[in-house]
Structures are given as structure tokens and as C-alpha cells.
């Protein structure tokens, strides 16, 4: 998020390797994002690059 404005800033973009992504979450470790694709019926776990991981 951008300072005072609170606007989101794109840090990265990755393909979900499917169509119509409908559900995603960040795992407890903060190192991956599982994504469910509705139309293609696939699931993928995408890595979160260390340079954009949230520091607790």
C-alpha cells in the first residue's frame, strides 16, 4: 500500500496457469499463494518472491 493514500501498488504479476481464477490466499509462511482456477479446474501454488514478502 502506498503511504497515506492507502492505494495498492502492483509489485508483481504471474500467470495462474489456468482460466477464471476465483480463489487465492497467502499461505501461513508467506512464501506462496495457492490459486484455484474455476473454468480450467486447476490449482497452482505460486511462489512469492523474497523481495516483496511482508515482514512481520
Biopython code that builds the backbone (N, CA, C, O; Angstrom):
import numpy as np
from Bio.PDB.StructureBuilder import StructureBuilder

atoms = [
    (1, "UNK", "N", (0.839, -1.176, 0.000)),
    (1, "UNK", "CA", (0.000, 0.000, 0.000)),
    (1, "UNK", "C", (0.880, 1.233, 0.000)),
    (1, "UNK", "O", (1.950, 1.270, 0.608)),
    (2, "UNK", "N", (0.402, 2.220, -0.688)),
    (2, "UNK", "CA", (1.099, 3.486, -0.764)),
    (2, "UNK", "C", (0.820, 4.323, 0.476)),
    (2, "UNK", "O", (-0.336, 4.617, 0.782)),
    (3, "UNK", "N", (1.850, 4.699, 1.174)),
    (3, "UNK", "CA", (1.796, 5.576, 2.340)),
    (3, "UNK", "C", (0.435, 6.055, 2.793)),
    (3, "UNK", "O", (-0.407, 5.252, 3.195)),
    (4, "UNK", "N", (0.216, 7.331, 2.733)),
    (4, "UNK", "CA", (-1.022, 7.941, 3.243)),
    (4, "UNK", "C", (-2.244, 7.679, 2.383)),
    (4, "UNK", "O", (-3.364, 7.661, 2.894)),
    (5, "UNK", "N", (-2.049, 7.474, 1.082)),
    (5, "UNK", "CA", (-3.198, 7.300, 0.189)),
    (5, "UNK", "C", (-3.894, 5.966, 0.415)),
    (5, "UNK", "O", (-5.101, 5.852, 0.203)),
    (6, "UNK", "N", (-3.133, 4.944, 0.849)),
    (6, "UNK", "CA", (-3.723, 3.625, 1.056)),
    (6, "UNK", "C", (-3.985, 2.871, -0.235)),
    (6, "UNK", "O", (-4.554, 1.779, -0.204)),
    (7, "UNK", "N", (-3.580, 3.433, -1.377)),
    (7, "UNK", "CA", (-3.791, 2.763, -2.653)),
    (7, "UNK", "C", (-2.837, 1.587, -2.791)),
    (7, "UNK", "O", (-1.700, 1.629, -2.321)),
    (8, "UNK", "N", (-3.323, 0.536, -3.448)),
    (8, "UNK", "CA", (-2.493, -0.634, -3.687)),
    (8, "UNK", "C", (-1.540, -0.380, -4.837)),
    (8, "UNK", "O", (-1.894, 0.284, -5.812)),
    (9, "UNK", "N", (-0.342, -0.904, -4.724)),
    (9, "UNK", "CA", (0.664, -0.772, -5.760)),
    (9, "UNK", "C", (1.039, -2.165, -6.245)),
    (9, "UNK", "O", (1.355, -3.040, -5.439)),
    (10, "UNK", "N", (1.006, -2.375, -7.561)),
    (10, "UNK", "CA", (1.365, -3.675, -8.116)),
    (10, "UNK", "C", (2.862, -3.909, -7.903)),
    (10, "UNK", "O", (3.696, -3.087, -8.282)),
    (11, "UNK", "N", (3.175, -5.032, -7.298)),
    (11, "UNK", "CA", (4.566, -5.379, -7.046)),
    (11, "UNK", "C", (5.058, -6.482, -7.960)),
    (11, "UNK", "O", (6.256, -6.607, -8.217)),
    (12, "UNK", "N", (4.111, -7.291, -8.454)),
    (12, "UNK", "CA", (4.490, -8.446, -9.253)),
    (12, "UNK", "C", (3.248, -8.928, -9.994)),
    (12, "UNK", "O", (2.125, -8.612, -9.603)),
    (13, "UNK", "N", (3.450, -9.684, -11.048)),
    (13, "UNK", "CA", (2.341, -10.287, -11.787)),
    (13, "UNK", "C", (2.801, -11.644, -12.283)),
    (13, "UNK", "O", (3.886, -11.768, -12.852)),
    (14, "UNK", "N", (1.971, -12.670, -12.068)),
    (14, "UNK", "CA", (2.295, -14.015, -12.518)),
    (14, "UNK", "C", (1.048, -14.652, -13.103)),
    (14, "UNK", "O", (-0.069, -14.346, -12.686)),
    (15, "UNK", "N", (1.240, -15.536, -14.065)),
    (15, "UNK", "CA", (0.128, -16.276, -14.649)),
    (15, "UNK", "C", (-0.367, -17.309, -13.649)),
    (15, "UNK", "O", (0.425, -17.926, -12.936)),
    (16, "UNK", "N", (-1.689, -17.495, -13.600)),
    (16, "UNK", "CA", (-2.262, -18.531, -12.744)),
    (16, "UNK", "C", (-2.264, -19.883, -13.442)),
    (16, "UNK", "O", (-2.687, -20.888, -12.869)),
    (17, "UNK", "N", (-1.787, -19.902, -14.683)),
    (17, "UNK", "CA", (-1.681, -21.123, -15.484)),
    (17, "UNK", "C", (-3.030, -21.820, -15.665)),
    (17, "UNK", "O", (-3.105, -23.044, -15.774)),
    (18, "UNK", "N", (-4.089, -21.015, -15.694)),
    (18, "UNK", "CA", (-5.444, -21.525, -15.884)),
    (18, "UNK", "C", (-6.351, -20.377, -16.268)),
    (18, "UNK", "O", (-5.886, -19.276, -16.566)),
    (19, "UNK", "N", (-7.661, -20.639, -16.260)),
    (19, "UNK", "CA", (-8.607, -19.584, -16.622)),
    (19, "UNK", "C", (-9.617, -19.360, -15.503)),
    (19, "UNK", "O", (-10.012, -20.286, -14.794)),
    (20, "UNK", "N", (-10.017, -18.105, -15.371)),
    (20, "UNK", "CA", (-11.013, -17.666, -14.392)),
    (20, "UNK", "C", (-10.585, -17.961, -12.954)),
    (20, "UNK", "O", (-11.261, -18.692, -12.231)),
    (21, "UNK", "N", (-9.465, -17.388, -12.557)),
    (21, "UNK", "CA", (-9.011, -17.548, -11.173)),
    (21, "UNK", "C", (-10.091, -17.044, -10.229)),
    (21, "UNK", "O", (-10.598, -15.936, -10.402)),
    (22, "UNK", "N", (-10.447, -17.844, -9.236)),
    (22, "UNK", "CA", (-11.583, -17.482, -8.396)),
    (22, "UNK", "C", (-11.269, -17.464, -6.908)),
    (22, "UNK", "O", (-12.049, -16.914, -6.130)),
    (23, "UNK", "N", (-10.175, -18.035, -6.498)),
    (23, "UNK", "CA", (-9.870, -18.090, -5.075)),
    (23, "UNK", "C", (-8.361, -18.119, -4.897)),
    (23, "UNK", "O", (-7.664, -18.905, -5.537)),
    (24, "UNK", "N", (-7.868, -17.258, -4.026)),
    (24, "UNK", "CA", (-6.443, -17.275, -3.722)),
    (24, "UNK", "C", (-6.228, -16.846, -2.288)),
    (24, "UNK", "O", (-7.094, -16.226, -1.671)),
    (25, "UNK", "N", (-5.073, -17.181, -1.771)),
    (25, "UNK", "CA", (-4.728, -16.866, -0.383)),
    (25, "UNK", "C", (-3.210, -16.893, -0.272)),
    (25, "UNK", "O", (-2.536, -17.479, -1.119)),
    (26, "UNK", "N", (-2.683, -16.279, 0.741)),
    (26, "UNK", "CA", (-1.252, -16.374, 1.022)),
    (26, "UNK", "C", (-1.092, -17.418, 2.114)),
    (26, "UNK", "O", (-1.773, -17.354, 3.137)),
    (27, "UNK", "N", (-0.193, -18.385, 1.908)),
    (27, "UNK", "CA", (-0.027, -19.431, 2.920)),
    (27, "UNK", "C", (0.571, -18.842, 4.206)),
    (27, "UNK", "O", (1.052, -17.708, 4.211)),
    (28, "UNK", "N", (0.537, -19.613, 5.281)),
    (28, "UNK", "CA", (0.980, -19.137, 6.590)),
    (28, "UNK", "C", (2.437, -18.685, 6.604)),
    (28, "UNK", "O", (2.802, -17.798, 7.375)),
    (29, "UNK", "N", (3.269, -19.284, 5.760)),
    (29, "UNK", "CA", (4.685, -18.912, 5.724)),
    (29, "UNK", "C", (4.906, -17.610, 4.960)),
    (29, "UNK", "O", (5.954, -16.979, 5.099)),
    (30, "UNK", "N", (3.921, -17.205, 4.150)),
    (30, "UNK", "CA", (4.057, -16.013, 3.331)),
    (30, "UNK", "C", (4.903, -16.231, 2.096)),
    (30, "UNK", "O", (5.251, -15.275, 1.402)),
    (31, "UNK", "N", (5.241, -17.485, 1.812)),
    (31, "UNK", "CA", (6.141, -17.796, 0.709)),
    (31, "UNK", "C", (5.439, -18.270, -0.559)),
    (31, "UNK", "O", (6.073, -18.378, -1.609)),
    (32, "UNK", "N", (4.140, -18.554, -0.480)),
    (32, "UNK", "CA", (3.431, -18.997, -1.682)),
    (32, "UNK", "C", (1.967, -18.580, -1.633)),
    (32, "UNK", "O", (1.405, -18.311, -0.572)),
    (33, "UNK", "N", (1.368, -18.536, -2.831)),
    (33, "UNK", "CA", (-0.037, -18.163, -2.995)),
    (33, "UNK", "C", (-0.725, -19.275, -3.781)),
    (33, "UNK", "O", (-0.526, -19.380, -4.992)),
    (34, "UNK", "N", (-1.537, -20.113, -3.113)),
    (34, "UNK", "CA", (-2.310, -21.104, -3.850)),
    (34, "UNK", "C", (-3.470, -20.413, -4.588)),
    (34, "UNK", "O", (-4.147, -19.552, -4.024)),
    (35, "UNK", "N", (-3.689, -20.799, -5.846)),
    (35, "UNK", "CA", (-4.733, -20.196, -6.672)),
    (35, "UNK", "C", (-5.591, -21.295, -7.280)),
    (35, "UNK", "O", (-5.061, -22.256, -7.839)),
    (36, "UNK", "N", (-6.915, -21.164, -7.177)),
    (36, "UNK", "CA", (-7.852, -22.087, -7.816)),
    (36, "UNK", "C", (-8.411, -21.407, -9.064)),
    (36, "UNK", "O", (-8.834, -20.251, -9.016)),
    (37, "UNK", "N", (-8.409, -22.133, -10.175)),
    (37, "UNK", "CA", (-8.940, -21.631, -11.445)),
    (37, "UNK", "C", (-10.264, -22.315, -11.742)),
    (37, "UNK", "O", (-10.322, -23.534, -11.897)),
    (38, "UNK", "N", (-11.321, -21.528, -11.820)),
    (38, "UNK", "CA", (-12.676, -22.045, -11.971)),
    (38, "UNK", "C", (-12.895, -22.771, -13.299)),
    (38, "UNK", "O", (-13.245, -23.952, -13.308)),
    (39, "UNK", "N", (-12.696, -22.086, -14.401)),
    (39, "UNK", "CA", (-13.025, -22.666, -15.711)),
    (39, "UNK", "C", (-12.149, -23.850, -16.090)),
    (39, "UNK", "O", (-12.641, -24.846, -16.620)),
    (40, "UNK", "N", (-10.855, -23.745, -15.821)),
    (40, "UNK", "CA", (-9.956, -24.837, -16.200)),
    (40, "UNK", "C", (-9.890, -25.929, -15.140)),
    (40, "UNK", "O", (-9.343, -27.002, -15.394)),
    (41, "UNK", "N", (-10.444, -25.670, -13.944)),
    (41, "UNK", "CA", (-10.470, -26.681, -12.890)),
    (41, "UNK", "C", (-9.101, -27.022, -12.333)),
    (41, "UNK", "O", (-8.901, -28.110, -11.793)),
    (42, "UNK", "N", (-8.162, -26.104, -12.458)),
    (42, "UNK", "CA", (-6.806, -26.367, -11.992)),
    (42, "UNK", "C", (-6.479, -25.578, -10.728)),
    (42, "UNK", "O", (-7.146, -24.599, -10.394)),
    (43, "UNK", "N", (-5.456, -26.021, -10.051)),
    (43, "UNK", "CA", (-4.952, -25.340, -8.861)),
    (43, "UNK", "C", (-3.446, -25.226, -9.014)),
    (43, "UNK", "O", (-2.791, -26.158, -9.480)),
    (44, "UNK", "N", (-2.903, -24.096, -8.627)),
    (44, "UNK", "CA", (-1.461, -23.882, -8.713)),
    (44, "UNK", "C", (-1.006, -23.151, -7.455)),
    (44, "UNK", "O", (-1.766, -22.376, -6.874)),
    (45, "UNK", "N", (0.221, -23.394, -7.040)),
    (45, "UNK", "CA", (0.811, -22.676, -5.917)),
    (45, "UNK", "C", (1.955, -21.831, -6.470)),
    (45, "UNK", "O", (2.958, -22.366, -6.941)),
    (46, "UNK", "N", (1.801, -20.521, -6.410)),
    (46, "UNK", "CA", (2.786, -19.610, -6.968)),
    (46, "UNK", "C", (3.713, -19.095, -5.874)),
    (46, "UNK", "O", (3.253, -18.770, -4.780)),
    (47, "UNK", "N", (5.013, -19.016, -6.153)),
    (47, "UNK", "CA", (5.950, -18.505, -5.157)),
    (47, "UNK", "C", (5.832, -16.992, -5.011)),
    (47, "UNK", "O", (5.551, -16.285, -5.979)),
    (48, "UNK", "N", (6.049, -16.512, -3.808)),
    (48, "UNK", "CA", (6.110, -15.073, -3.547)),
    (48, "UNK", "C", (7.596, -14.711, -3.483)),
    (48, "UNK", "O", (8.309, -15.200, -2.607)),
    (49, "UNK", "N", (8.070, -13.863, -4.396)),
    (49, "UNK", "CA", (9.489, -13.500, -4.373)),
    (49, "UNK", "C", (9.889, -12.874, -3.037)),
    (49, "UNK", "O", (9.127, -12.106, -2.449)),
    (50, "UNK", "N", (11.065, -13.203, -2.577)),
    (50, "UNK", "CA", (11.517, -12.706, -1.265)),
    (50, "UNK", "C", (11.572, -11.196, -1.203)),
    (50, "UNK", "O", (11.441, -10.624, -0.120)),
    (51, "UNK", "N", (11.762, -10.527, -2.339)),
    (51, "UNK", "CA", (11.863, -9.068, -2.323)),
    (51, "UNK", "C", (10.530, -8.393, -2.033)),
    (51, "UNK", "O", (10.515, -7.201, -1.726)),
    (52, "UNK", "N", (9.390, -9.117, -2.120)),
    (52, "UNK", "CA", (8.106, -8.490, -1.821)),
    (52, "UNK", "C", (7.369, -9.163, -0.672)),
    (52, "UNK", "O", (6.202, -8.853, -0.430)),
    (53, "UNK", "N", (8.009, -10.060, 0.029)),
    (53, "UNK", "CA", (7.350, -10.686, 1.165)),
    (53, "UNK", "C", (7.146, -9.670, 2.268)),
    (53, "UNK", "O", (7.982, -8.795, 2.496)),
    (54, "UNK", "N", (6.042, -9.801, 2.936)),
    (54, "UNK", "CA", (5.726, -8.902, 4.039)),
    (54, "UNK", "C", (6.559, -9.283, 5.249)),
    (54, "UNK", "O", (6.659, -10.456, 5.609)),
    (55, "UNK", "N", (7.137, -8.303, 5.854)),
    (55, "UNK", "CA", (7.931, -8.527, 7.066)),
    (55, "UNK", "C", (7.018, -8.328, 8.267)),
    (55, "UNK", "O", (6.387, -7.279, 8.392)),
    (56, "UNK", "N", (6.934, -9.335, 9.168)),
    (56, "UNK", "CA", (6.033, -9.200, 10.319)),
    (56, "UNK", "C", (6.430, -8.069, 11.244)),
    (56, "UNK", "O", (5.765, -7.836, 12.253)),
]
sb = StructureBuilder()
sb.init_structure("model")
sb.init_model(0)
sb.init_chain("A")
sb.init_seg("    ")
for serial, (resi, resn, name, xyz) in enumerate(atoms, 1):
    if name == "N":
        sb.init_residue(resn, " ", resi, " ")
    sb.init_atom(name, np.array(xyz, "f"), 0.0, 1.0, " ", f" {name:<3s}", serial, name[0])
structure = sb.get_structure()
